[in-house]
């Protein structure tokens, strides 16, 4: 387990961004959250956040087709 304060802070920031993406209530909110909370990440953290984004976006897609 890594106890480096910088690494711990980075991990906390990534978790916060992922939580924000998961909490988005609309597709527009999700897109806005991506640009504000997640776009600046790089490497593995960015890939993980892209997965969260894609999963959440997929949840909105059926709604946009229905209406």
N, C-alpha and C positions, 0 to 999 in steps of 0.2 A: 504494500500500500504506500502510495506516494504522499508525503506530508509537506511537500514544497508549497509554500503559501501562494505562489504565482499559479502553479498547476491547480491547486484547490479553487482559486478564484476563477480561473478559466473554466473549470468544470461546472462551477456554480452558475456562471454566466450562460454556459451552453444549456444547462438544465432550465434556467429561467426562460431562455428563448424558446426552447421546445415546449415548455408549459404554456407560454403565450400563444404559440402556433396552435396547440391543441385546444385552447380555449376560444379560438376565433368562432364567432357566431355566423359570419357570412363569408362568402368568397372574397368580397372586396376587403373586408377586415383582415382576412388571411394574407392577401397580397400586401396590404399595407404593413402588417406585422413582419412579413418576411423582410421587406426593405429596411424597416426600422430596427428589428431585433436580430436578424439572422444573416443577412447578406454579407456582412464583414468577416464572417468566420472562414477559415481555410482548412484544407486537408481533411482529416477524418471527421472532425467536428462538423464541417460543412456538409459532408456526405450524410452524416447522421441526421442533421437538420433538414436536408433535402428529402430524406425518407419520411420524416414527420410531415413535412409540407405536402409531399405527394399523397400520403395517406389521407390527410385532412382534405386536400383538394378533391380527391376521389369521393369523399363523403358529400361534397357540395354538388358534384356533377349531376347526379340523378335529379336533384332539386331544380337545377337550371334547365334541364330538358323538359321537366314536367310543366314549367310555367312559362 
